Amino acid sequence: MDRSKILVVDDEPNIRKVIKARLEANDYEVVTASDGEEAIANVKTEDTDLIILDVRIPKKDGFQVLEELRSAEPVRWRPIIMLTAESNPKDIFKGYQKEADLYVVKPFEWEKLISNVRVLLSVAPVHENASLIGQAIEKKRKQEDIEIYPTITDVSKKRPASFEEGTPPISKNAGTRRLHPGEFK
């Protein structure tokens, strides 16, 4: 079986080295990048299965890299873990808002990180297949000019008979009445 390849992006050489060693000890192949531009270049040239990304990196910060990767096929569905010392709730929210799969604050427990890597790698094919299915449906829809979601006009043409012209409107309180204390017996 092929080993999963992980891209580790951090500007600190010692952190890259330690993360790489720990991941390799768990039988993962690891490539590294020290800044945002190098990370984007690596994603284009390396067939990575998961990305571990620091927030505060030079050239393009982790949020910019995350946003760029989430807008690019086929890496859009690649699992991305933000691994950073940034513990500000606004940064955590921003990471999830930009579609990080996981936001881990340093210092962290290695066992939990490795466990999360395994889980994310196990569900990655499901996300990628969903993306491919979605693309195929969209392509078919465009080819056949199919309207997937009905418009309001389409729905109004298929109204039940009770909504035909001349039917009195349903009252806002139809079917409801106020109960009095003596009625509970």
mmCIF file of the C-alpha atoms, coordinates in Angstrom:
data_MODEL
# 
_entry.id   MODEL 
# 
loop_
_atom_site.group_PDB 
_atom_site.id 
_atom_site.type_symbol 
_atom_site.label_atom_id 
_atom_site.label_alt_id 
_atom_site.label_comp_id 
_atom_site.label_asym_id 
_atom_site.label_entity_id 
_atom_site.label_seq_id 
_atom_site.pdbx_PDB_ins_code 
_atom_site.Cartn_x 
_atom_site.Cartn_y 
_atom_site.Cartn_z 
_atom_site.occupancy 
_atom_site.B_iso_or_equiv 
_atom_site.pdbx_formal_charge 
_atom_site.auth_seq_id 
_atom_site.auth_comp_id 
_atom_site.auth_asym_id 
_atom_site.auth_atom_id 
_atom_site.pdbx_PDB_model_num 
ATOM 1   C CA . MET A 1 1   ? 0.000   0.000  0.000   1.00 0.00 ? 1   MET A CA 1 
ATOM 2   C CA . ASP A 1 2   ? 1.250   3.496  -0.836  1.00 0.00 ? 2   ASP A CA 1 
ATOM 3   C CA . ARG A 1 3   ? 2.176   5.769  2.020   1.00 0.00 ? 3   ARG A CA 1 
ATOM 4   C CA . SER A 1 4   ? 0.152   8.939  2.412   1.00 0.00 ? 4   SER A CA 1 
ATOM 5   C CA . LYS A 1 5   ? 2.076   12.100 1.606   1.00 0.00 ? 5   LYS A CA 1 
ATOM 6   C CA . ILE A 1 6   ? 1.744   15.089 3.935   1.00 0.00 ? 6   ILE A CA 1 
ATOM 7   C CA . LEU A 1 7   ? 2.865   18.662 3.307   1.00 0.00 ? 7   LEU A CA 1 
ATOM 8   C CA . VAL A 1 8   ? 4.064   20.462 6.448   1.00 0.00 ? 8   VAL A CA 1 
ATOM 9   C CA . VAL A 1 9   ? 4.204   24.259 6.162   1.00 0.00 ? 9   VAL A CA 1 
ATOM 10  C CA . ASP A 1 10  ? 5.942   26.193 8.951   1.00 0.00 ? 10  ASP A CA 1 
ATOM 11  C CA . ASP A 1 11  ? 8.518   28.995 8.912   1.00 0.00 ? 11  ASP A CA 1 
ATOM 12  C CA . GLU A 1 12  ? 10.421  27.552 11.896  1.00 0.00 ? 12  GLU A CA 1 
ATOM 13  C CA . PRO A 1 13  ? 12.983  24.961 10.682  1.00 0.00 ? 13  PRO A CA 1 
ATOM 14  C CA . ASN A 1 14  ? 13.063  23.126 14.028  1.00 0.00 ? 14  ASN A CA 1 
ATOM 15  C CA . ILE A 1 15  ? 9.278   22.753 14.115  1.00 0.00 ? 15  ILE A CA 1 
ATOM 16  C CA . ARG A 1 16  ? 9.243   21.454 10.514  1.00 0.00 ? 16  ARG A CA 1 
ATOM 17  C CA . LYS A 1 17  ? 11.992  19.004 11.385  1.00 0.00 ? 17  LYS A CA 1 
ATOM 18  C CA . VAL A 1 18  ? 10.227  17.638 14.506  1.00 0.00 ? 18  VAL A CA 1 
ATOM 19  C CA . ILE A 1 19  ? 6.825   17.348 12.814  1.00 0.00 ? 19  ILE A CA 1 
ATOM 20  C CA . LYS A 1 20  ? 8.420   15.644 9.821   1.00 0.00 ? 20  LYS A CA 1 
ATOM 21  C CA . ALA A 1 21  ? 10.253  13.149 12.050  1.00 0.00 ? 21  ALA A CA 1 
ATOM 22  C CA . ARG A 1 22  ? 7.102   12.318 14.045  1.00 0.00 ? 22  ARG A CA 1 
ATOM 23  C CA . LEU A 1 23  ? 5.003   11.820 10.921  1.00 0.00 ? 23  LEU A CA 1 
ATOM 24  C CA . GLU A 1 24  ? 7.678   9.693  9.239   1.00 0.00 ? 24  GLU A CA 1 
ATOM 25  C CA . ALA A 1 25  ? 7.857   7.566  12.416  1.00 0.00 ? 25  ALA A CA 1 
ATOM 26  C CA . ASN A 1 26  ? 4.144   6.874  11.797  1.00 0.00 ? 26  ASN A CA 1 
ATOM 27  C CA . ASP A 1 27  ? 4.866   5.750  8.217   1.00 0.00 ? 27  ASP A CA 1 
ATOM 28  C CA . TYR A 1 28  ? 3.888   8.930  6.372   1.00 0.00 ? 28  TYR A CA 1 
ATOM 29  C CA . GLU A 1 29  ? 5.888   10.475 3.560   1.00 0.00 ? 29  GLU A CA 1 
ATOM 30  C CA . VAL A 1 30  ? 6.529   14.162 4.325   1.00 0.00 ? 30  VAL A CA 1 
ATOM 31  C CA . VAL A 1 31  ? 7.425   17.179 2.215   1.00 0.00 ? 31  VAL A CA 1 
ATOM 32  C CA . THR A 1 32  ? 7.955   20.616 3.738   1.00 0.00 ? 32  THR A CA 1 
ATOM 33  C CA . ALA A 1 33  ? 7.613   24.288 2.888   1.00 0.00 ? 33  ALA A CA 1 
ATOM 34  C CA . SER A 1 34  ? 8.758   27.355 4.820   1.00 0.00 ? 34  SER A CA 1 
ATOM 35  C CA . ASP A 1 35  ? 6.382   29.992 3.422   1.00 0.00 ? 35  ASP A CA 1 
ATOM 36  C CA . GLY A 1 36  ? 3.023   30.422 1.724   1.00 0.00 ? 36  GLY A CA 1 
ATOM 37  C CA . GLU A 1 37  ? 4.303   30.707 -1.841  1.00 0.00 ? 37  GLU A CA 1 
ATOM 38  C CA . GLU A 1 38  ? 6.434   27.581 -1.451  1.00 0.00 ? 38  GLU A CA 1 
ATOM 39  C CA . ALA A 1 39  ? 3.376   25.781 -0.020  1.00 0.00 ? 39  ALA A CA 1 
ATOM 40  C CA . ILE A 1 40  ? 1.256   26.674 -3.074  1.00 0.00 ? 40  ILE A CA 1 
ATOM 41  C CA . ALA A 1 41  ? 4.076   25.589 -5.402  1.00 0.00 ? 41  ALA A CA 1 
ATOM 42  C CA . ASN A 1 42  ? 4.461   22.267 -3.555  1.00 0.00 ? 42  ASN A CA 1 
ATOM 43  C CA . VAL A 1 43  ? 0.737   21.560 -3.777  1.00 0.00 ? 43  VAL A CA 1 
ATOM 44  C CA . LYS A 1 44  ? 0.949   22.025 -7.545  1.00 0.00 ? 44  LYS A CA 1 
ATOM 45  C CA . THR A 1 45  ? 3.982   19.743 -7.979  1.00 0.00 ? 45  THR A CA 1 
ATOM 46  C CA . GLU A 1 46  ? 3.586   17.178 -5.189  1.00 0.00 ? 46  GLU A CA 1 
ATOM 47  C CA . ASP A 1 47  ? 0.618   14.854 -4.939  1.00 0.00 ? 47  ASP A CA 1 
ATOM 48  C CA . THR A 1 48  ? -0.013  15.422 -1.244  1.00 0.00 ? 48  THR A CA 1 
ATOM 49  C CA . ASP A 1 49  ? -2.875  13.791 0.640   1.00 0.00 ? 49  ASP A CA 1 
ATOM 50  C CA . LEU A 1 50  ? -3.030  16.209 3.600   1.00 0.00 ? 50  LEU A CA 1 
ATOM 51  C CA . ILE A 1 51  ? -1.601  19.604 4.528   1.00 0.00 ? 51  ILE A CA 1 
ATOM 52  C CA . ILE A 1 52  ? -0.478  20.813 7.954   1.00 0.00 ? 52  ILE A CA 1 
ATOM 53  C CA . LEU A 1 53  ? -0.323  24.590 7.792   1.00 0.00 ? 53  LEU A CA 1 
ATOM 54  C CA . ASP A 1 54  ? 0.929   27.266 10.195  1.00 0.00 ? 54  ASP A CA 1 
ATOM 55  C CA . VAL A 1 55  ? -0.899  30.615 10.256  1.00 0.00 ? 55  VAL A CA 1 
ATOM 56  C CA . ARG A 1 56  ? 2.019   33.017 10.675  1.00 0.00 ? 56  ARG A CA 1 
ATOM 57  C CA . ILE A 1 57  ? 4.268   32.259 7.716   1.00 0.00 ? 57  ILE A CA 1 
ATOM 58  C CA . PRO A 1 58  ? 6.022   34.673 5.328   1.00 0.00 ? 58  PRO A CA 1 
ATOM 59  C CA . LYS A 1 59  ? 5.005   35.750 1.814   1.00 0.00 ? 59  LYS A CA 1 
ATOM 60  C CA . LYS A 1 60  ? 1.416   34.459 2.115   1.00 0.00 ? 60  LYS A CA 1 
ATOM 61  C CA . ASP A 1 61  ? 0.017   33.760 5.550   1.00 0.00 ? 61  ASP A CA 1 
ATOM 62  C CA . GLY A 1 62  ? -1.703  30.464 6.353   1.00 0.00 ? 62  GLY A CA 1 
ATOM 63  C CA . PHE A 1 63  ? -5.181  31.954 5.944   1.00 0.00 ? 63  PHE A CA 1 
ATOM 64  C CA . GLN A 1 64  ? -4.327  33.198 2.432   1.00 0.00 ? 64  GLN A CA 1 
ATOM 65  C CA . VAL A 1 65  ? -2.894  29.800 1.518   1.00 0.00 ? 65  VAL A CA 1 
ATOM 66  C CA . LEU A 1 66  ? -5.962  28.056 2.950   1.00 0.00 ? 66  LEU A CA 1 
ATOM 67  C CA . GLU A 1 67  ? -8.304  30.316 0.996   1.00 0.00 ? 67  GLU A CA 1 
ATOM 68  C CA . GLU A 1 68  ? -6.373  29.798 -2.233  1.00 0.00 ? 68  GLU A CA 1 
ATOM 69  C CA . LEU A 1 69  ? -6.313  26.026 -1.822  1.00 0.00 ? 69  LEU A CA 1 
ATOM 70  C CA . ARG A 1 70  ? -10.033 25.861 -1.034  1.00 0.00 ? 70  ARG A CA 1 
ATOM 71  C CA . SER A 1 71  ? -10.820 27.647 -4.291  1.00 0.00 ? 71  SER A CA 1 
ATOM 72  C CA . ALA A 1 72  ? -8.662  25.394 -6.488  1.00 0.00 ? 72  ALA A CA 1 
ATOM 73  C CA . GLU A 1 73  ? -9.609  22.024 -7.947  1.00 0.00 ? 73  GLU A CA 1 
ATOM 74  C CA . PRO A 1 74  ? -8.588  19.257 -7.376  1.00 0.00 ? 74  PRO A CA 1 
ATOM 75  C CA . VAL A 1 75  ? -6.965  20.223 -4.059  1.00 0.00 ? 75  VAL A CA 1 
ATOM 76  C CA . ARG A 1 76  ? -10.137 21.872 -2.827  1.00 0.00 ? 76  ARG A CA 1 
ATOM 77  C CA . TRP A 1 77  ? -11.145 18.786 -0.853  1.00 0.00 ? 77  TRP A CA 1 
ATOM 78  C CA . ARG A 1 78  ? -7.676  17.977 0.462   1.00 0.00 ? 78  ARG A CA 1 
ATOM 79  C CA . PRO A 1 79  ? -7.704  17.851 4.287   1.00 0.00 ? 79  PRO A CA 1 
ATOM 80  C CA . ILE A 1 80  ? -5.991  20.854 5.869   1.00 0.00 ? 80  ILE A CA 1 
ATOM 81  C CA . ILE A 1 81  ? -4.978  21.113 9.518   1.00 0.00 ? 81  ILE A CA 1 
ATOM 82  C CA . MET A 1 82  ? -4.084  24.551 10.828  1.00 0.00 ? 82  MET A CA 1 
ATOM 83  C CA . LEU A 1 83  ? -1.300  23.933 13.377  1.00 0.00 ? 83  LEU A CA 1 
ATOM 84  C CA . THR A 1 84  ? -0.374  27.219 15.008  1.00 0.00 ? 84  THR A CA 1 
ATOM 85  C CA . ALA A 1 85  ? 0.434   29.109 18.188  1.00 0.00 ? 85  ALA A CA 1 
ATOM 86  C CA . GLU A 1 86  ? -2.420  31.512 17.376  1.00 0.00 ? 86  GLU A CA 1 
ATOM 87  C CA . SER A 1 87  ? -4.998  30.752 20.060  1.00 0.00 ? 87  SER A CA 1 
ATOM 88  C CA . ASN A 1 88  ? -7.078  33.903 19.651  1.00 0.00 ? 88  ASN A CA 1 
ATOM 89  C CA . PRO A 1 89  ? -10.751 32.857 19.220  1.00 0.00 ? 89  PRO A CA 1 
ATOM 90  C CA . LYS A 1 90  ? -11.005 35.208 16.215  1.00 0.00 ? 90  LYS A CA 1 
ATOM 91  C CA . ASP A 1 91  ? -8.156  33.345 14.489  1.00 0.00 ? 91  ASP A CA 1 
ATOM 92  C CA . ILE A 1 92  ? -9.707  29.967 15.296  1.00 0.00 ? 92  ILE A CA 1 
ATOM 93  C CA . PHE A 1 93  ? -13.058 31.145 13.934  1.00 0.00 ? 93  PHE A CA 1 
ATOM 94  C CA . LYS A 1 94  ? -11.353 32.554 10.838  1.00 0.00 ? 94  LYS A CA 1 
ATOM 95  C CA . GLY A 1 95  ? -9.617  29.213 10.231  1.00 0.00 ? 95  GLY A CA 1 
ATOM 96  C CA . TYR A 1 96  ? -12.866 27.287 10.333  1.00 0.00 ? 96  TYR A CA 1 
ATOM 97  C CA . GLN A 1 97  ? -14.648 30.003 8.347   1.00 0.00 ? 97  GLN A CA 1 
ATOM 98  C CA . LYS A 1 98  ? -12.070 29.568 5.589   1.00 0.00 ? 98  LYS A CA 1 
ATOM 99  C CA . GLU A 1 99  ? -12.776 25.813 5.721   1.00 0.00 ? 99  GLU A CA 1 
ATOM 100 C CA . ALA A 1 100 ? -9.871  24.356 7.678   1.00 0.00 ? 100 ALA A CA 1 
ATOM 101 C CA . ASP A 1 101 ? -10.697 20.772 8.605   1.00 0.00 ? 101 ASP A CA 1 
ATOM 102 C CA . LEU A 1 102 ? -9.057  21.140 11.995  1.00 0.00 ? 102 LEU A CA 1 
ATOM 103 C CA . TYR A 1 103 ? -7.457  23.967 13.988  1.00 0.00 ? 103 TYR A CA 1 
ATOM 104 C CA . VAL A 1 104 ? -4.804  22.789 16.459  1.00 0.00 ? 104 VAL A CA 1 
ATOM 105 C CA . VAL A 1 105 ? -3.109  25.205 18.861  1.00 0.00 ? 105 VAL A CA 1 
ATOM 106 C CA . LYS A 1 106 ? 0.546   24.689 19.838  1.00 0.00 ? 106 LYS A CA 1 
ATOM 107 C CA . PRO A 1 107 ? 1.592   23.147 22.144  1.00 0.00 ? 107 PRO A CA 1 
ATOM 108 C CA . PHE A 1 108 ? -0.406  20.025 21.332  1.00 0.00 ? 108 PHE A CA 1 
ATOM 109 C CA . GLU A 1 109 ? -0.423  16.294 22.064  1.00 0.00 ? 109 GLU A CA 1 
ATOM 110 C CA . TRP A 1 110 ? 1.305   14.235 19.359  1.00 0.00 ? 110 TRP A CA 1 
ATOM 111 C CA . GLU A 1 111 ? -1.015  11.264 19.786  1.00 0.00 ? 111 GLU A CA 1 
ATOM 112 C CA . LYS A 1 112 ? -4.066  13.449 19.141  1.00 0.00 ? 112 LYS A CA 1 
ATOM 113 C CA . LEU A 1 113 ? -2.477  15.037 16.086  1.00 0.00 ? 113 LEU A CA 1 
ATOM 114 C CA . ILE A 1 114 ? -1.529  11.647 14.610  1.00 0.00 ? 114 ILE A CA 1 
ATOM 115 C CA . SER A 1 115 ? -5.016  10.323 15.365  1.00 0.00 ? 115 SER A CA 1 
ATOM 116 C CA . ASN A 1 116 ? -6.612  13.333 13.634  1.00 0.00 ? 116 ASN A CA 1 
ATOM 117 C CA . VAL A 1 117 ? -4.316  12.894 10.638  1.00 0.00 ? 117 VAL A CA 1 
ATOM 118 C CA . ARG A 1 118 ? -5.449  9.254  10.336  1.00 0.00 ? 118 ARG A CA 1 
ATOM 119 C CA . VAL A 1 119 ? -9.122  10.203 10.574  1.00 0.00 ? 119 VAL A CA 1 
ATOM 120 C CA . LEU A 1 120 ? -8.850  13.007 8.018   1.00 0.00 ? 120 LEU A CA 1 
ATOM 121 C CA . LEU A 1 121 ? -6.939  10.786 5.597   1.00 0.00 ? 121 LEU A CA 1 
ATOM 122 C CA . SER A 1 122 ? -9.578  8.071  5.942   1.00 0.00 ? 122 SER A CA 1 
ATOM 123 C CA . VAL A 1 123 ? -12.438 10.423 4.982   1.00 0.00 ? 123 VAL A CA 1 
ATOM 124 C CA . ALA A 1 124 ? -10.557 12.351 2.285   1.00 0.00 ? 124 ALA A CA 1 
ATOM 125 C CA . PRO A 1 125 ? -11.617 9.990  -0.553  1.00 0.00 ? 125 PRO A CA 1 
ATOM 126 C CA . VAL A 1 126 ? -15.269 10.520 0.386   1.00 0.00 ? 126 VAL A CA 1 
ATOM 127 C CA . HIS A 1 127 ? -14.885 14.305 0.066   1.00 0.00 ? 127 HIS A CA 1 
ATOM 128 C CA . GLU A 1 128 ? -13.028 14.001 -3.222  1.00 0.00 ? 128 GLU A CA 1 
ATOM 129 C CA . ASN A 1 129 ? -15.654 11.622 -4.662  1.00 0.00 ? 129 ASN A CA 1 
ATOM 130 C CA . ALA A 1 130 ? -18.434 13.970 -3.566  1.00 0.00 ? 130 ALA A CA 1 
ATOM 131 C CA . SER A 1 131 ? -16.647 16.774 -5.369  1.00 0.00 ? 131 SER A CA 1 
ATOM 132 C CA . LEU A 1 132 ? -16.305 14.698 -8.551  1.00 0.00 ? 132 LEU A CA 1 
ATOM 133 C CA . ILE A 1 133 ? -19.975 13.709 -8.423  1.00 0.00 ? 133 ILE A CA 1 
ATOM 134 C CA . GLY A 1 134 ? -20.968 17.348 -7.937  1.00 0.00 ? 134 GLY A CA 1 
ATOM 135 C CA . GLN A 1 135 ? -18.827 18.390 -10.902 1.00 0.00 ? 135 GLN A CA 1 
ATOM 136 C CA . ALA A 1 136 ? -20.359 15.659 -13.085 1.00 0.00 ? 136 ALA A CA 1 
ATOM 137 C CA . ILE A 1 137 ? -23.899 16.728 -12.163 1.00 0.00 ? 137 ILE A CA 1 
ATOM 138 C CA . GLU A 1 138 ? -23.087 20.372 -12.887 1.00 0.00 ? 138 GLU A CA 1 
ATOM 139 C CA . LYS A 1 139 ? -21.529 19.435 -16.254 1.00 0.00 ? 139 LYS A CA 1 
ATOM 140 C CA . LYS A 1 140 ? -24.567 17.326 -17.198 1.00 0.00 ? 140 LYS A CA 1 
ATOM 141 C CA . ARG A 1 141 ? -26.917 20.108 -16.114 1.00 0.00 ? 141 ARG A CA 1 
ATOM 142 C CA . LYS A 1 142 ? -25.092 22.610 -18.312 1.00 0.00 ? 142 LYS A CA 1 
ATOM 143 C CA . GLN A 1 143 ? -25.025 20.221 -21.290 1.00 0.00 ? 143 GLN A CA 1 
ATOM 144 C CA . GLU A 1 144 ? -28.736 19.534 -21.126 1.00 0.00 ? 144 GLU A CA 1 
ATOM 145 C CA . ASP A 1 145 ? -29.724 22.932 -19.739 1.00 0.00 ? 145 ASP A CA 1 
ATOM 146 C CA . ILE A 1 146 ? -31.515 21.237 -16.863 1.00 0.00 ? 146 ILE A CA 1 
ATOM 147 C CA . GLU A 1 147 ? -32.917 23.266 -13.992 1.00 0.00 ? 147 GLU A CA 1 
ATOM 148 C CA . ILE A 1 148 ? -31.989 21.251 -10.867 1.00 0.00 ? 148 ILE A CA 1 
ATOM 149 C CA . TYR A 1 149 ? -33.845 23.422 -8.395  1.00 0.00 ? 149 TYR A CA 1 
ATOM 150 C CA . PRO A 1 150 ? -37.399 24.428 -9.379  1.00 0.00 ? 150 PRO A CA 1 
ATOM 151 C CA . THR A 1 151 ? -38.149 28.111 -9.571  1.00 0.00 ? 151 THR A CA 1 
ATOM 152 C CA . ILE A 1 152 ? -41.002 29.749 -7.682  1.00 0.00 ? 152 ILE A CA 1 
ATOM 153 C CA . THR A 1 153 ? -42.949 29.907 -10.946 1.00 0.00 ? 153 THR A CA 1 
ATOM 154 C CA . ASP A 1 154 ? -42.564 26.128 -11.458 1.00 0.00 ? 154 ASP A CA 1 
ATOM 155 C CA . VAL A 1 155 ? -43.773 25.420 -7.940  1.00 0.00 ? 155 VAL A CA 1 
ATOM 156 C CA . SER A 1 156 ? -46.785 27.746 -8.263  1.00 0.00 ? 156 SER A CA 1 
ATOM 157 C CA . LYS A 1 157 ? -47.888 25.926 -11.437 1.00 0.00 ? 157 LYS A CA 1 
ATOM 158 C CA . LYS A 1 158 ? -48.099 22.662 -9.472  1.00 0.00 ? 158 LYS A CA 1 
ATOM 159 C CA . ARG A 1 159 ? -50.226 23.915 -6.588  1.00 0.00 ? 159 ARG A CA 1 
ATOM 160 C CA . PRO A 1 160 ? -52.741 21.563 -5.000  1.00 0.00 ? 160 PRO A CA 1 
ATOM 161 C CA . ALA A 1 161 ? -56.408 22.104 -5.967  1.00 0.00 ? 161 ALA A CA 1 
ATOM 162 C CA . SER A 1 162 ? -57.161 23.705 -2.590  1.00 0.00 ? 162 SER A CA 1 
ATOM 163 C CA . PHE A 1 163 ? -55.030 26.671 -3.629  1.00 0.00 ? 163 PHE A CA 1 
ATOM 164 C CA . GLU A 1 164 ? -56.932 27.359 -6.856  1.00 0.00 ? 164 GLU A CA 1 
ATOM 165 C CA . GLU A 1 165 ? -58.501 30.713 -7.531  1.00 0.00 ? 165 GLU A CA 1 
ATOM 166 C CA . GLY A 1 166 ? -61.449 31.535 -5.318  1.00 0.00 ? 166 GLY A CA 1 
ATOM 167 C CA . THR A 1 167 ? -60.281 29.485 -2.334  1.00 0.00 ? 167 THR A CA 1 
ATOM 168 C CA . PRO A 1 168 ? -60.335 31.650 0.752   1.00 0.00 ? 168 PRO A CA 1 
ATOM 169 C CA . PRO A 1 169 ? -56.892 32.275 2.279   1.00 0.00 ? 169 PRO A CA 1 
ATOM 170 C CA . ILE A 1 170 ? -55.948 30.226 5.324   1.00 0.00 ? 170 ILE A CA 1 
ATOM 171 C CA . SER A 1 171 ? -56.128 32.261 8.482   1.00 0.00 ? 171 SER A CA 1 
ATOM 172 C CA . LYS A 1 172 ? -52.913 32.808 10.386  1.00 0.00 ? 172 LYS A CA 1 
ATOM 173 C CA . ASN A 1 173 ? -54.571 31.199 13.425  1.00 0.00 ? 173 ASN A CA 1 
ATOM 174 C CA . ALA A 1 174 ? -56.437 28.454 11.555  1.00 0.00 ? 174 ALA A CA 1 
ATOM 175 C CA . GLY A 1 175 ? -56.725 25.289 13.621  1.00 0.00 ? 175 GLY A CA 1 
ATOM 176 C CA . THR A 1 176 ? -55.676 26.944 16.860  1.00 0.00 ? 176 THR A CA 1 
ATOM 177 C CA . ARG A 1 177 ? -57.764 28.194 19.740  1.00 0.00 ? 177 ARG A CA 1 
ATOM 178 C CA . ARG A 1 178 ? -57.072 29.311 23.262  1.00 0.00 ? 178 ARG A CA 1 
ATOM 179 C CA . LEU A 1 179 ? -57.545 26.658 25.947  1.00 0.00 ? 179 LEU A CA 1 
ATOM 180 C CA . HIS A 1 180 ? -59.156 27.485 29.260  1.00 0.00 ? 180 HIS A CA 1 
ATOM 181 C CA . PRO A 1 181 ? -57.996 26.015 32.626  1.00 0.00 ? 181 PRO A CA 1 
ATOM 182 C CA . GLY A 1 182 ? -61.151 23.876 33.032  1.00 0.00 ? 182 GLY A CA 1 
ATOM 183 C CA . GLU A 1 183 ? -60.546 22.048 29.711  1.00 0.00 ? 183 GLU A CA 1 
ATOM 184 C CA . PHE A 1 184 ? -57.503 20.095 30.931  1.00 0.00 ? 184 PHE A CA 1 
ATOM 185 C CA . LYS A 1 185 ? -59.542 17.364 32.675  1.00 0.00 ? 185 LYS A CA 1 
# 
